[in-house]
């Protein structure tokens, strides 16, 4: 399947994996694919994205804000409290010992010996979430519907729009904006056939 990806599409998926790792996400999600497409769009698609107010740096900032709050959820914190570990006390101790930005300076994980095509470099693997896999599958369907032999970044974006989760819808500005963007991308792809 990946041999049918256009260069911009391949770059979009690789960027999505890289951004998921940098944002310390446990998996590559649909919103990371959106960020990858916006970062690697060709001129025509970039124009459509800009018209709809989508810029890579703004999306990345929004994803960072979402991920930097509490890396452990409330259920995790409650489970730790039940065995006598106060997460806030641990954070305070780390800050006192290592400085204000101690938790932000955590190094990237070391290679684990496995290779993943989404890794960006050998030894690093980014699991792909179910909804992101669905977006990739839907991009193939979009390609076939348009009788194209290559999966372009626009097809990937249409897959993302069809498989959008709540985070992706929020990044897009809501359901109505998502529908408008879909129509604009479809029009763009139809003109380039």
BELZI-V607504 format. One record per backbone hydrogen bond with DSSP energy under -0.5 kcal/mol. NH is the residue of the N-H (numbers start at 1). CO is the residue of the C=O. Records with the same first field share a line. If there is no record, write none. Layout:
NH: CO / CO
This chain:
4: 1
5: 2
6: 151
10: 6
11: 7
12: 8
13: 9
14: 10
15: 11
16: 12
17: 13
18: 14
19: 15
20: 16
21: 17
22: 18
23: 19
24: 21
25: 20
28: 127
29: 27
32: 29
33: 29
34: 30
35: 31
36: 32
37: 33
38: 34
39: 35
40: 36
41: 37 / 38
46: 42
47: 43
48: 44
49: 45
50: 46
51: 47
52: 48
53: 50
54: 49
55: 53
59: 55
60: 56
61: 57
62: 58
63: 59
64: 60
65: 61
66: 62
67: 63
68: 64
77: 73
78: 74
79: 75
80: 76
81: 77
82: 78
83: 79 / 80
84: 81
85: 80
86: 84
87: 85
90: 86
91: 87
92: 88
93: 89
94: 90
95: 91
96: 92
97: 93
98: 94
99: 95
102: 99
104: 101
105: 101 / 102
106: 103
112: 123
116: 124
119: 116
124: 121
127: 125
129: 28 / 127
133: 129
134: 130
135: 131
136: 132
137: 133
138: 134
139: 135
140: 136
141: 137
142: 138
143: 139
144: 140
145: 141
146: 142
147: 144
148: 143
151: 4
152: 150
156: 152
157: 153
158: 154
159: 155
160: 156
161: 157
162: 158
163: 159
164: 161
169: 165
170: 166
171: 167
172: 168
173: 169 / 170
174: 169
178: 174
179: 175
180: 176
181: 177
182: 178
183: 179
184: 180
185: 181
186: 182
187: 183
188: 184
189: 185
190: 186
191: 187
192: 188
193: 190
